[in-house]
Amino acid sequence: MNYYDRKKLFYVPHRINTEIFYPKGPSYKFEKDKLNLLFYGSLDRPMNIMALEFIKNHLIPNLKRKGLLNKIRINIFGSGNPPNHLNIKNDENINFLGKVDDPGYYIRGADLIIVPLKNSGGVKIRLLESLYCGKPIIATTEAVDGLSEELKKMIVIKNDAKGFTEAIFNFVNNKSKIAIKDDVNFLKKQMI
């Protein structure tokens, strides 16, 4: 907008398919013996590969050091194949679900959504989808770029494995300050 004639620009608000993403409805029955974290996206896209590398190489080891890995399950789904070098499909610390037909079903089943993306620019639609499903989210500063200040208040923002681990610890121990708002009309107003 800063580099183009404003008279030639128009804003197209983000649209979320509310037949898929909504707060109350059928949900995937993850095992309830642990807190279920969820990361999802196109798993062969560079920004998501970097997020997978963060989860595998930084977050999981940090969760192990803090004694949290036995209290949580990291679930991942998405289209595309994650890189072979990450061995996500065979990692004992990851419940890899592959491609799913109804992402809202799985989001509603999760306890906490993680979005450790480091690419700025553009609104990360998965944040809006997760908010529409009424789920708490931990995300990076770059991931929330482009959201309204009201929407940012509903997301815990952390930028490294230590911060994500701290937020997960607080969530596991019911000390979380994550504001969950499943008022779809409120969310729609924030996107206009």
Helices and strands as residue ranges (DSSP letters): G 6-8, E 35-40, H 46-54, I 55-59, H 60-65, G 69-71, E 72-77, G 84-86, G 88-90, E 94-98, H 103-109, E 112-115, H 125-132, E 137-139, H 141-144, H 149-152, E 155-157, H 161-172, H 184-190
